[in-house]
Amino acid sequence: MTTEQQFDVALRRCRELFESKLHDYAPAWRVLRPASLTDQIYIKAKRIRELQMLGGDDHSAVGEGSFNEFIGIVNYGIIGLIQLELPPTVTPDIDSAEALRLYDGHAAKIRALMLAKNHDYGEAWRDMRVSSYVDLILMKVLRTKQIEDLQGYTLVSEGIDANYMDMVNYSIFGIIKLTE
């Protein structure tokens, strides 16, 4: 399969879980501020790294491994992009159909970014280790936290949205690598 096809399969798995959770919880995540989503991504990436440092998913005490955590990072990253686009709220203010429409719109932008970067970097991600994706995600989280602390003001750096998009792409690469 091509990178595009593998990307689409991985993203479809993430979307299916997102849609199932929308059924169960509706868009309750609308109450989360972007900083809370950044922290959720941090927790998931840190857990993957801890499992890697312990020797792999066999060391999971809760029975879920890296694969599921990468899916969580994808979905939290896309939710973060949605939250950056919509005004803050203390009650869910969109329905599941609107949440899926917004999810699909951001997923398409993330896919386009991956294709552009993949072209420019010559599929370098294929030669990288899954552990490197995790480290890069953690670095992007720390950058995002700093930008959040600066209320979004940066001198020369990309914004929070670009960091979320990169985290999603690295996570999808992780999903692809774990399924090959």
C-alpha positions in Angstrom: 0.0 0.0 0.0 1.1 3.6 -0.6 1.6 6.0 2.2 -1.7 7.7 1.3 -3.6 4.5 1.5 -1.9 3.5 4.8 -2.7 7.0 6.2 -6.3 6.7 5.2 -6.7 3.3 6.8 -5.1 4.5 10.0 -7.2 7.7 10.1 -10.4 5.7 9.4 -9.7 3.6 12.5 -9.3 6.8 14.5 -12.5 8.3 13.1 -14.4 5.1 13.8 -13.5 5.3 17.5 -14.2 9.0 17.6 -17.7 8.4 16.1 -18.4 5.6 18.6 -17.4 7.8 21.5 -19.6 10.5 20.1 -22.5 8.0 20.3 -21.7 7.2 23.9 -20.8 10.6 25.2 -22.0 13.2 22.6 -19.5 16.0 22.1 -18.9 16.4 25.9 -15.3 17.3 25.1 -16.5 20.7 24.0 -16.1 21.9 27.6 -12.3 21.2 27.4 -10.0 24.1 26.9 -7.1 23.6 24.4 -4.6 23.5 27.3 -6.5 20.5 28.8 -6.3 18.7 25.5 -2.6 19.4 25.3 -2.3 17.8 28.7 -4.3 14.8 27.6 -1.9 14.3 24.6 1.0 14.6 27.0 -0.4 11.9 29.2 -0.9 9.6 26.3 2.6 10.2 24.8 4.2 9.9 28.2 2.5 6.5 28.7 3.7 5.2 25.3 7.2 6.3 26.2 7.0 4.6 29.6 5.8 1.4 28.0 8.7 1.6 25.5 11.2 2.2 28.4 9.8 -0.8 30.3 10.2 -3.1 27.2 6.9 -2.8 25.3 3.2 -3.2 25.5 3.4 -6.4 27.4 4.2 -4.3 30.5 0.9 -2.5 30.4 -1.0 -2.8 33.7 -4.3 -1.7 32.1 -4.1 -4.0 29.1 -4.0 -1.2 26.5 -0.8 -0.5 24.6 0.8 2.0 22.4 -1.5 1.5 19.4 -4.6 2.7 21.4 -2.6 5.6 22.8 -1.6 6.8 19.3 -5.3 6.7 18.3 -6.1 8.8 21.4 -3.4 11.3 20.4 -4.9 11.6 16.9 -8.4 12.2 18.2 -7.4 14.6 20.9 -5.2 16.5 18.4 -8.2 16.9 16.1 -10.4 17.8 19.0 -7.8 20.4 19.9 -8.0 21.9 16.4 -11.8 22.0 16.6 -11.6 23.8 20.0 -9.2 26.4 18.6 -11.8 27.1 15.9 -14.8 27.4 18.1 -15.6 29.7 21.0 -15.1 28.3 24.6 -18.2 26.9 26.2 -19.2 25.2 29.5 -21.8 23.0 27.9 -21.7 21.0 24.6 -23.1 23.3 21.9 -22.8 21.2 18.8 -24.3 17.9 17.9 -22.5 14.7 16.8 -23.1 15.4 13.1 -21.4 18.8 13.3 -18.6 17.3 15.4 -18.0 14.7 12.6 -18.1 17.4 9.9 -15.5 19.4 11.8 -13.4 16.3 12.5 -13.4 15.4 8.8 -12.5 19.0 7.8 -9.4 19.0 10.0 -8.5 15.5 9.1 -8.4 16.6 5.4 -6.1 19.5 6.3 -3.8 17.2 8.3 -3.7 14.7 5.4 -2.8 17.5 2.9 0.0 18.6 5.3 1.3 15.1 5.5 1.4 14.7 1.7 3.2 18.0 1.3 5.8 17.2 4.0 6.1 13.6 2.8 7.0 14.9 -0.7 9.5 17.4 0.6 11.2 14.9 3.1 11.1 11.9 0.8 9.2 9.6 3.2 11.9 10.0 5.9 9.4 8.9 8.5 9.6 5.3 7.2 13.3 5.1 8.3 12.5 6.5 11.8 11.8 4.5 14.9 8.4 4.6 16.6 10.2 5.8 19.7 11.3 8.9 17.8 7.7 9.7 16.9 6.9 9.6 20.6 9.8 11.8 21.5 8.8 14.3 18.8 5.3 14.3 20.0 6.5 15.0 23.5 8.6 17.9 22.2 5.7 19.3 20.3 3.6 19.1 23.5 6.2 21.0 25.4 6.4 23.6 22.7 2.6 23.9 22.7 2.5 24.3 26.4 5.0 27.2 26.1 2.9 28.8 23.4 -0.2 28.4 25.6 1.7 30.0 28.5 2.5 32.9 26.1 -1.2 33.2 25.2 -0.4 32.2 21.7 2.2 35.0 21.1 5.3 33.8 19.3 8.1 35.6 17.6 9.0 33.2 14.9 7.4 29.9 15.7 4.3 28.1 14.2 1.2 28.3 16.3 -0.6 25.7 18.4 -2.6 24.4 15.4 0.6 23.5 13.5 1.9 21.6 16.5 -1.4 19.7 16.9 -1.3 18.8 13.2 2.3 17.5 13.6 1.4 15.5 16.7 -1.5 13.9 14.7 0.7 13.0 11.8 3.5 11.5 14.0 0.8 9.4 15.7 -0.6 8.2 12.4 2.9 7.2 11.4 3.1 5.3 14.7 -0.1 3.5 13.9 1.1 2.6 10.4 4.4 1.3 11.8 2.7 -0.8 14.5 0.4 -2.4 11.9 3.1 -3.2 9.3 
